[in-house]
């Protein structure tokens, strides 16, 4: 299967396309029923507006959360429609009503992404209600239709979710698998000497943040559909989903831990084929993992299409040759890095094989690496819509209040410019100016700027598409089909490719107006002009009350460092948990919870840093130091992940090794606290490392053949701990330089 065909299949079977079809059917159904059966075009349009408002909030997630969010959006959206409809006959009252609502609904961003979506849905419904002047009776009917449309969509979406619950979880896991495959591909590139390590680090870290985000979304879906022993057939599917999710998390953690000193490996093995073998091995694993994702999206058992036996055997052969030449004694660190990397890569191959097996029901009885019990509730996210979060952000230092003020100012300017007394010949669609502003303006400057350019490009492309379509096509059924395709693609691409989503959305709106006023192409030009005006206003107002990203970075950096500390502590708690194949469940859960938190904290810090880099140069603070910390924090998490299974495989750690790990924890704690570095810190750390090496050497000297494997594990762990010390020192030295 070629690359383009594979991507098309991934999209067609993805949750994005599934979501686009579901939303298109739910949004268009009220209009089709009210218009086709009862000939109420205005009420049908109002009901569609209500459904469209709720559809914005209809994102993948737990059933209960989605129900609460959609119901809340339907009720708040109806309130917005009622206020706007009643105010529409009075220009000044309408102006005030719109401004007040812009402030209030924009402030809902304090509740996170879902709160922001609810606020945007209500603002969208407010703006669409401005399209006509309504008397009291018509306003009441319009409001009722909006409420019916919102409740209809909520019921429709929840019913579809109940019927196709397995499909949603299946697609969420498939997205995780695809993200992990891309991460694997970035890992493979480190072993290509022609690839710049710094550039590849940037790609790797961006993909790491994407994996953490997709795992969080899938985790909430899967862990709320655990096997319950009430319905055997459903439980089979639940067990399959749970096993697949645990497998993909384990695979990602294994690949994060396939981390070493790449410069050292490139220098020492530049004349060897080892780097080529590692690159090919990881590349094949990436392709095989992607094949699993494709099988999961299609609901089919998968079989491995790639084999890494040749690469594994070739690496084993090269390692044997190195042993015969005495390489472990000459380059002990490079040898330890090589062995650790090889073992993790080989373990990743085993997990990929397990992923293949778990796509079918024949292997459901295989034990998972995590038990199903009540402790898994600790991994679930919680909704928090307390009013206290709103009141606590009513201060100018809050980024959410500043965002609400920016949106309010931009909407006020947009309302004034598009008002009837200023532009009477263009007032019929003047609300598009406000709509453009609300779509573009986001809490962050970088995201608003990016969305501005994407919206402009998408609108112009959509206008061109509609002009071409109306020039060549005059059959109304073909145009109706084009409308349906446009709304499906607009909803499908909104999270994947916003330019495309904006283009299809523009096409849908323009085709809708073509049916309301056939033969008039003026609406296309008006749409383009209004978008240009709205974009200009949004861009100008982005500089008002700005909250630059560097202000967010310090607290996010502290949380990321603290999460690494907890991760390190949790890994120490694994001592002896896998000795003699005895798995201690509670320690395993604590470790996995700490691992989840470190990836989330790292993703938040990384995303904030990359947003800052899109802001004006004058508003960027300590970019070089922060870029270094992004790499160092990723390295620290990878080193802890590599050390954890080694710690679990040992019955106890030598005291010098425990003291060295505690020194790493102290370095991270002091970095967060901003404490000065003690003058004897370097010498103290060197002594701890000498003591640790001495303990490992003493263990090696007294080794009997039966304990050879444990001594090798101890040597590998010593190498990982030394890497942790180096990374912690870099973090400790870099944090004070961040301004």
DRENFIVEX-833116 format. One record per residue (C-alpha): z negated, y negated, x negated. Coordinates in steps of 0.05 Angstrom, whole numbers, padded with zeros to 5 digits, always signed. Each point is the difference from the previous one (the first is absolute). Layout:
ZYX ...
***
This chain:
+00000+00000+00000 +00020-00067-00031 -00047-00059-00005 +00029-00041+00058 +00000+00060+00048 -00071+00016-00019 -00023-00071+00014 +00035-00001+00067 -00035+00066+00020 -00067-00029-00023 +00010-00061+00043 +00025+00038+00062 -00060+00048-00002 -00049-00054-00021 -00057-00030+00040 +00036-00067-00004 +00061+00023+00038 -00044+00039+00049 -00042-00063+00010 +00063-00041+00011 +00026+00046+00054 -00068+00004+00034 -00008-00076+00000 +00071-00012+00023 -00008+00046+00060 -00068-00028+00018 +00022-00072-00006 +00067+00006+00037 -00022+00046+00056 -00035-00054+00042 +00061-00045-00003 +00047+00056+00019 -00043+00021+00059 -00014-00070+00028 +00072-00024-00012 +00037+00064+00018 -00040+00022+00060 -00031-00064+00027 +00048-00053-00028 -00057-00042-00026 +00028-00024-00067 -00055-00052-00013 -00057+00049+00014 +00035+00054-00040 +00005-00048-00059 -00074-00019+00007 -00021+00074+00002 +00042+00012-00062 -00034-00058-00035 -00068+00032+00017 +00022+00067-00026 +00029-00031-00063 -00066-00035-00014 -00038+00066+00003 +00054+00038-00039 -00014-00044-00061 -00070+00030-00004 +00025+00071+00011 -00004+00023-00072 -00018+00069-00028 -00074+00014+00004 -00056+00036+00036 +00009+00008+00076 -00065-00036+00019 +00015-00059-00046 +00070-00007+00026 -00024+00003+00072 -00052-00055-00011 +00049-00044-00039 +00056+00005+00051 -00046-00012+00060 -00031-00059-00035 +00069-00028-00017 +00024+00010+00072 -00059-00039+00028 +00001-00056-00051 +00076-00004+00005 -00005-00007+00076 -00050-00056-00010 +00048-00035-00048 +00057+00007+00049 -00042-00027+00058 -00023-00061-00038 +00070-00016-00025 +00034+00012+00067 -00049-00045+00038 +00008-00054-00053 +00076+00003-00003 +00014-00054+00053 -00041-00051-00039 +00028-00014-00070 -00063-00031-00029 -00045+00055+00029 +00049+00053-00026 -00001-00033-00069 -00077+00003-00002 -00002+00071+00029 +00048+00026-00053 -00037-00034-00057 -00068+00027+00023 +00027+00070+00007 +00034-00002-00068 -00067-00016-00031 -00040+00052+00039 +00048+00059-00006 +00016-00014-00073 -00074+00004-00015 +00000+00073+00024 +00026+00017-00071 -00074+00002-00020 +00000+00071+00031 +00050+00025-00050 +00071+00023+00009 -00009+00025+00071 -00035-00064+00021 +00058-00039-00030 +00050+00042+00039 -00038-00011+00066 -00001-00075-00013 +00074-00001-00017 +00017+00041+00063 -00037-00051+00043 +00035-00058-00034 +00067+00033+00009 -00014+00008+00075 -00023-00072+00004 +00065-00024-00033 +00045+00043+00044 -00035-00027+00062 +00021-00071-00021 +00073+00016+00015 -00003-00030+00070 -00041-00046+00045 -00040+00040+00051 -00035-00023+00063 -00068+00029+00020 +00029+00057+00042 +00052+00019-00052 -00052-00006-00055 -00045+00050+00037 +00057+00049+00009 +00020-00008-00073 -00071+00013-00023 -00007+00061+00045 +00066+00028-00027 -00023-00012-00072 -00065+00038+00014 +00039+00057+00034 +00047+00003-00060 -00057+00002-00050 -00038+00054+00038 +00063+00040+00011 +00015+00000-00074 -00071+00019-00017 +00001+00059+00049 +00070+00021-00023 -00017-00002-00074 -00066+00037+00009 +00033+00053+00043 +00055+00011-00052 -00054+00004-00053 -00038+00052+00039 +00062+00042+00010 +00026-00008-00071 -00067-00007-00038 +00022+00050-00051 +00064-00039-00015 -00038-00063-00016 -00047+00035-00049 +00058+00039-00029 +00039-00064-00015 -00061-00036-00029 -00010+00058-00049 +00074+00000-00017 -00004-00074-00019 -00058+00017-00046 +00041+00056-00031 +00060-00046-00012 -00045-00053-00032 -00031+00052-00045 +00069+00025-00020 +00019-00071-00021 -00065-00005-00040 +00018+00066-00035 +00069-00027-00018 -00032-00062-00032 -00046+00046-00040 +00060+00040-00025 +00030-00064-00028 -00058-00009-00049 +00027+00059-00039 +00069-00032-00008 +00000-00037-00067 +00054-00048+00025 -00044-00026+00057 -00045-00060-00015 -00072+00020+00012 -00023-00068+00025 +00056-00005+00051 -00013+00071+00024 -00075-00015+00007 +00018-00055+00050 +00041+00049+00041 -00054+00054-00005 -00055-00046+00023 +00040-00026+00059 +00013+00071+00021 -00073+00018-00009 -00019-00056+00049 +00052+00026+00049 -00029+00071-00004 -00071-00025+00013 +00024-00039+00062 +00039+00060+00028 -00058+00048-00013 -00048-00046+00037 +00046-00001+00061 +00010+00076-00001 -00073+00014-00011 -00021-00035+00064 +00051+00040+00040 -00012+00068-00031 -00076-00002-00002 -00004-00018+00073 +00042+00062+00018 -00040+00053-00038 +00000+00073+00022 -00049+00009+00059 +00007+00074+00017 +00016-00018+00072 +00075+00010+00001 +00028+00051-00049 +00071-00027+00000 -00023-00072-00009 -00050+00021-00052 +00056+00033-00040 +00036-00067-00003 -00065-00038-00016 -00016+00049-00056 +00070-00008-00028 -00005-00076+00001 -00069+00001-00031 +00022+00046-00056 +00063-00041-00014 -00041-00064-00003 -00052+00029-00047 +00056+00028-00043 +00037-00065-00007 -00064-00038-00017 -00016+00053-00053 +00071-00005-00027 -00005-00075-00006 -00068+00003-00034 +00026+00052-00048 +00059-00044-00018 -00043-00062-00008 -00041+00041-00049 +00064+00019-00039 -00014-00062-00039 -00004-00007-00075 +00017-00044-00058 +00076-00002+00011 +00012-00040-00063 -00038+00053-00040 +00041+00056+00031 +00065-00038-00013 -00019-00013-00072 -00025+00070-00017 +00052+00040+00038 +00061-00045-00009 +00037+00055-00038 -00021+00054+00049 +00030+00023+00066 -00069-00001+00032 +00011-00069+00032 +00066+00023+00030 -00033+00062+00029 -00056-00041+00031 +00049-00050+00029 +00043+00055+00031 -00061+00037+00026 -00028-00061+00037 +00069-00020+00024 +00010+00069+00032 -00069-00003+00031 +00017-00068+00030 +00064+00028+00031 -00037+00062+00025 -00055-00043+00031 +00052-00042+00035 +00032+00064+00027 -00068+00019+00030 -00003-00068+00034 +00069+00010+00030 -00020+00068+00026 -00064-00028+00030 +00038-00056+00037 +00047+00053+00030 -00057+00047+00019 +00029+00056-00043 -00031+00046-00052 +00023-00021-00069 +00019+00041-00061 +00001-00023-00071 +00070-00021-00021 -00020-00014-00072 -00035+00042-00052 -00040-00027-00059 -00011+00067-00033 +00050-00016-00056 -00035-00066-00016 -00070+00032+00003 +00021+00056-00047 +00035-00047-00047 -00063-00044-00005 -00044+00062-00011 +00047+00022-00056 -00002-00069-00033 -00076-00001+00004 -00003+00069-00033 +00044-00025-00057 -00046-00060-00009 -00061+00046-00005 +00034+00042-00053 +00014-00063-00041 -00073-00022+00004 +00016-00060+00043 -00067+00001+00039 -00037-00013-00066 +00048-00054-00024 +00007-00039+00065 -00059+00021+00043 +00006-00059+00050 +00075+00010+00010 -00011+00074+00010 -00056-00011+00051 +00044-00049+00037 +00058+00050-00001 -00043+00058+00027 -00032-00043+00054 +00067-00027+00023 +00031+00069+00001 -00057+00031+00040 +00001-00054+00052 +00076+00003+00007 -00003+00076+00008 -00055-00007+00051 +00044-00050+00038 +00055+00053+00002 -00050+00048+00032 -00019-00052+00053 +00074-00013+00016 +00009+00075+00011 -00061-00002+00046 +00031-00058+00038 +00061+00042+00013 -00042+00058+00025 -00041-00045+00046 +00062-00024+00038 +00001+00068+00034 -00052+00035+00044 -00001+00064-00043 -00049-00030-00050 -00049-00034+00047 -00056+00046-00023 +00004-00025-00072 -00065-00036-00017 +00007-00076-00007 -00031-00038-00057 -00043-00036+00052 -00040+00029+00058 +00008-00024+00071 -00067-00026+00024 -00036-00062+00024 -00004-00031-00070 +00074-00018+00006 -00019-00054+00050 -00021-00042-00060 +00073-00007-00020 +00021-00033+00066 +00011-00074+00008 -00040-00039+00051 +00022-00056+00047 -00040-00064-00004 +00017-00054+00052 -00068-00035+00001 +00001-00074+00020 -00043-00015-00060 +00061+00008-00045 +00035-00057+00036 -00059-00048-00003 -00014+00015-00073 +00071-00020-00018 -00003-00068+00034 -00006-00036-00067 +00053-00033-00043 -00013+00048-00057 +00025+00058+00043 +00072+00020-00013 +00007+00020+00073 -00021-00068+00026 +00049-00033-00047 +00055+00046+00024 -00016-00017+00073 +00002-00075-00016 +00068+00008-00035 +00029+00037+00058 -00027-00051+00049 +00029-00058-00039 +00068+00034-00007 +00002+00017+00074 -00018-00072+00019 +00057-00026-00043 +00047+00053+00028 -00019-00017+00072 +00011-00074-00012 +00068+00010-00033 +00025+00046+00054 -00028-00040+00058 +00046-00024+00056 -00009-00075-00015 +00021+00010-00073 +00057+00050+00008 +00020+00003+00074 +00067+00034-00013 -00034+00056-00038 -00065+00010+00039 +00020+00063+00037 -00014+00045-00059 -00045-00047-00038 -00057+00050+00000 +00039+00039-00052 -00024-00051-00051 -00073+00017+00016 +00017+00074+00001 +00031-00004-00069 -00062-00035-00027 -00048+00052+00029 +00041+00058-00027 +00005-00030-00070 -00070-00028-00012 -00049+00051-00030 -00069-00009-00030 +00026+00004-00071 +00048-00051-00031 +00042+00052-00036 +00009+00043+00063 +00019-00061+00041 +00051-00022-00052 +00029+00070-00004 +00002+00007+00076 +00034-00068+00006 +00059+00021-00043 +00005+00068+00034 -00002-00031+00069 +00055-00050-00017 +00045+00053-00030 -00012+00048+00058 +00013-00053+00053 +00066-00022-00031 +00022+00073-00007 -00019+00014+00072 +00038-00061+00025 +00062+00022-00038 -00005+00071+00027 -00005-00025+00072 +00059-00048-00008 +00043+00057-00027 -00023+00048+00054 +00014-00049+00057 +00068-00016-00029 +00023+00073-00002 -00041+00033+00057 +00001-00021+00073 -00024+00064+00033 -00071-00013+00028 -00022+00073-00008 +00018-00002-00074 -00038-00065-00007 -00060+00031+00036 +00002+00059-00048 +00004-00050-00058 -00062-00035+00028 -00038+00066+00002 +00021+00018-00071 -00020-00070-00023 -00071+00004+00029 -00010+00070-00028 +00022-00021-00070 -00040-00066+00004 -00064+00039+00013 +00017+00056-00049 +00013-00046-00059 -00056-00050+00010 -00045+00036-00051 +00056+00024-00045 +00051-00056-00006 -00016-00065+00034 +00068-00033-00011 +00033+00057+00038 -00054-00002+00054 +00010-00075+00009 +00076+00008+00004 -00005+00053+00055 -00053-00039+00037 +00044-00061+00000 +00058+00041+00025 -00043+00028+00056 -00023-00069+00023 +00070-00030-00003 +00030+00058+00039 -00055-00008+00052 +00019-00073+00010 +00073+00019+00003 -00015+00042+00062 -00040-00058+00030 +00055-00051-00015 +00065+00038-00013 +00055-00035-00040 -00044-00052-00034 -00003+00006-00076 -00040-00065-00008 -00063+00042+00000 +00020+00031-00067 +00006-00067-00034 -00066-00023+00032 -00035+00062-00026 +00024-00013-00071 -00019-00074+00003 -00069+00013+00029 -00014+00052-00053 +00019-00050-00055 -00045-00053+00030 -00058+00049+00010 +00008+00027-00071 -00002-00071-00029 -00063-00017+00039 -00034+00065-00019 +00016-00010-00073 -00026-00071-00001 -00065+00018+00036 -00012+00059-00047 -00025-00053-00050 -00051-00028+00049 -00071+00026-00007 +00024+00055-00048 -00046+00056-00020 +00031+00023-00065 -00005+00073-00017 -00039-00009-00065 -00062-00017+00042 +00002+00070+00029 +00010+00036-00066 -00070-00007-00030 -00037+00035+00058 +00055+00053+00005 -00005+00012-00075 -00076+00009+00005 +00009+00050+00057 +00052+00039-00040 -00046+00004-00061 -00059+00020+00043 +00042+00054+00034 +00017+00028-00069 -00074+00003-00016 -00015+00039+00064 +00059+00046-00015 -00028+00013-00070 -00069+00014+00028 +00028+00047+00053 +00039+00038-00053 -00065+00012-00039 -00028+00031+00063 +00052+00055-00005 -00032+00033-00060 +00000+00076+00010 +00030-00003+00070 +00059+00044-00017 -00033+00046-00050 +00011+00073+00020 +00044-00026+00058 -00060-00026+00038 +00021-00064+00037 -00057-00047+00019 +00026-00035+00062 -00044-00062+00003 +00015-00021-00071 +00073+00012+00013 -00002-00046+00062 -00037-00054-00038 +00051+00002-00056 +00059-00002+00048 -00030-00058+00037 -00010-00038-00065 +00071+00017-00020 +00027-00027+00066 -00039-00064-00008 +00023-00012-00072 +00073+00007+00020 -00009-00048+00059 -00037-00052-00042 +00052+00005-00055 +00057-00007+00051 -00032-00063+00030 -00009-00031-00069 +00070+00018-00022 +00034-00026+00063 -00038-00066-00006 +00021-00007-00073 +00074+00011+00017 -00004-00050+00057 -00029-00052-00048 +00059+00012-00047 +00047-00022+00057 -00037-00066+00008 +00017-00065-00039 -00013+00005-00074 -00052-00055+00004 -00041+00042+00048 -00002+00062-00043 -00064+00013-00038 -00008+00045-00061 +00063+00041+00015 +00001+00036-00067 -00074+00019+00004 +00006+00023+00072 +00062+00041-00015 -00039+00034-00056 -00057+00014+00048 +00048+00031+00050 +00022+00049-00053 -00070+00012-00027 -00030+00014+00068 +00057+00048+00015 -00013+00034-00067 -00075+00005+00014 +00010+00033+00068 +00051+00048-00032 -00048+00018-00056 -00057+00013+00048 +00047+00043+00042 +00020+00039-00062 -00072+00010-00021 -00027+00022+00069 +00028+00072+00000 -00023+00008-00072 -00070-00022+00018 +00000+00047+00060 +00020+00058-00045 -00060-00008-00047 -00070+00025+00017 -00030-00061-00034 +00021-00058-00044 -00028-00011-00070 -00050-00058+00001 +00043-00044-00047 +00059+00007+00048 -00043-00019+00060 -00026-00060-00039 +00071-00021-00018 +00022+00003+00073 -00062-00041+00020 +00021-00051-00053 +00068-00005+00034 -00036-00013+00066 -00042-00054-00034 +00062-00034-00028 +00031-00004+00069 -00065-00024+00031 -00007-00055-00053 +00073-00020+00010 -00014-00013+00073 -00066-00035-00014 +00031-00045-00054 -00055+00018-00050 +00013-00017-00073 +00019+00058-00046 -00059+00021-00044 +00014-00011-00074 -00011+00074-00016 +00042+00027+00058 +00058+00024-00043 -00044+00037-00048 -00040+00031+00056 +00063+00027+00033 +00027+00026-00067 -00066+00037-00010 +00003+00030+00070 +00071+00025-00014 -00021+00030-00067 -00058+00035+00034 +00046+00026+00055 +00051+00025-00051 -00057+00033-00038 -00023+00036+00064 +00071+00025+00013 +00007+00023-00073 -00067+00037+00004 +00023+00034+00064 +00065+00020-00033 -00035+00027-00062 -00044+00046+00041 +00054+00023+00046 +00009+00074+00018 +00069+00021+00027 -00027+00002+00071 -00018-00074-00003 +00065-00024-00032 +00027-00028+00065 -00064-00041+00014 +00003-00030-00070 +00072-00020+00011 -00021-00033+00065 -00055-00036-00038 +00050-00025-00051 +00047-00026+00053 -00057-00034+00036 -00022-00034-00064 +00070-00028-00008 -00001-00027+00072 -00069-00032-00011 +00025-00034-00063 +00058-00028+00040 -00049-00025+00052 -00040-00036-00054 +00063-00035-00026 +00021-00020+00071 -00070-00024+00019 -00004-00042-00063 +00067-00032+00018 -00024-00015+00071 -00066-00027-00027 +00037-00046-00048 +00054-00023+00050 -00041-00016+00062 -00034-00063-00030 +00069-00028-00016 +00020-00001+00074 -00009-00070+00028 
***
